[in-house]
Amino acid sequence: MVVAKPPLVDQPRDREGVGPAVAPDPGIDLVNFAVSIDSGSIETLELANRRIGPAFVQERFDQISGTHEVAVLKTCHRTELFVLGGSASDRDRWADALSEIGGPWTRRDGAAAVSHLFRVAAGLESTAVGEAEVRRQVRDAAAKVTSRYPRPVLRPLFERAVATAEALLPTVGPERSIAAVAASRVLETVGRPFPRVVVVGSGVVGRQVADLLAPFARLTVVYRYHPPEETFLRTIGARAAPIEGLSDELDVADAVVACAKSGSTVVSLSKPRTAHPLVVVDLGVPRNVDPNAATVPGVTVVDLESLYRTARLAPLPAATMAELERRAAAAVDELRQEQRTARIDRLWREAESARQAELDVARPFLGPLTPVQQAAVDRLTRRLVIRLLARPLSRLKSVRARPDDEAEFEAALELFTDRP
């Protein structure tokens, strides 16, 4: 049976109706491929999360040799690739490889990819608009870039996006977090005072959820390997339980928040809860909760997709948004100039390679040369190349890279090479 590849959706409108993504920029060889809760389902996001790993990226990176750099960005809402360099056909090959995994994958080219990265780093594409946790995830992606580029490009670009988010949103309160959205949903859905809540996971998000629920619920924090610190438990008035005791905790719970970094199912439910309903909020990608739990009588399952569709925090101030876009545009200009410089440097390397090739062809006809004569020939041919190329290429490198000038730059560059 032939399975049709899901389509790639070009240049989407970003979240919160801010406006259309920036148009593709021919001067920037960068493309972003993204699958997210915003564009697909939790199932497609899980599949991408599992399949897009170091082995997948390295295999395609080796196959598509024109690619300069690849960064993988994973958050609880998205799995994304940023691919730098290569021809248009190279980038289409990446699109084909991702389509085979399943989608839909959204594609953003050039400046649109940069603008999107800055929005993601600022938390504008998260369930909790403006959240800070995503900055750590962007930093993690920057630290793991796959590259064959002579100068790193994606890492400083990602770091610049994070720095912008921190400059514009230096302090982000707990109300702008996925933990806050989950805690609010628990209290709204349970509908009874001081419910029994089990928090599965004692990492950053689990601790945030427990801290936010502490004034309103009786808490148990379930851990896999190491229990939370006694000081933390005493401060929030919670108790801890090992994962082996999860079943017993679920029997008496009114709600569960699952946020364990397990990569597999942690919570399984099969017994009807007609007399004692249970609300389950699943923050895991892949999901912590067996999807079949939603069919159990008396069990209400709320996953990330549901949270994302319904969560609506106040947007960021207009001035903050305008400054974010201004800084993203400045990063686009810098990236465009960086890629111009790299292409000019490549031309220099090609000119040197051509000079050496011509010397190899001429050497049999020159006869025996002394070391001094060989050095003189080498110096003469090198100076000829420099005299021909140095001034025009220096002028090209110094011209400010602007979208309107890109066609002229390409035309000038093609005077010295048979490819852009």
HELIX and SHEET records of a PDB file:
HELIX    1   1 ARG A   15  GLY A   17  5                                   3    
HELIX    2   2 ILE A   42  ARG A   51  1                                  10    
HELIX    3   3 PRO A   54  GLN A   63  1                                  10    
HELIX    4   4 ALA A   88  ILE A  101  1                                  14    
HELIX    5   5 ALA A  111  ALA A  121  1                                  11    
HELIX    6   6 GLU A  133  ALA A  143  1                                  11    
HELIX    7   7 LEU A  154  LEU A  168  1                                  15    
HELIX    8   8 ILE A  178  VAL A  190  1                                  13    
HELIX    9   9 VAL A  204  LEU A  213  1                                  10    
HELIX   10  10 GLU A  230  ILE A  236  1                                   7    
HELIX   11  11 ILE A  243  GLY A  245  5                                   3    
HELIX   12  12 LEU A  246  VAL A  252  1                                   7    
HELIX   13  13 PRO A  291  THR A  295  5                                   5    
HELIX   14  14 LEU A  304  THR A  310  1                                   7    
HELIX   15  15 ALA A  318  LEU A  366  1                                  49    
HELIX   16  16 PRO A  371  SER A  398  1                                  28    
HELIX   17  17 PRO A  403  ASP A  405  5                                   3    
HELIX   18  18 GLU A  406  LEU A  413  1                                   8    
SHEET    1   A 6 LEU A   8  ASP A  10  0                                        
SHEET    2   A 6 TRP A 105  ASP A 109  1                                        
SHEET    3   A 6 LEU A  30  SER A  36 -1                                        
SHEET    4   A 6 ARG A  78  LEU A  84 -1                                        
SHEET    5   A 6 GLU A  69  LYS A  74 -1                                        
SHEET    6   A 6 THR A 146  SER A 147 -1                                        
SHEET    1   B 6 ARG A 239  PRO A 242  0                                        
SHEET    2   B 6 ARG A 218  TYR A 223  1                                        
SHEET    3   B 6 ARG A 196  VAL A 200  1                                        
SHEET    4   B 6 ALA A 255  ALA A 258  1                                        
SHEET    5   B 6 LEU A 278  ASP A 282  1                                        
SHEET    6   B 6 VAL A 299  VAL A 302  1                                        
END                                                                             
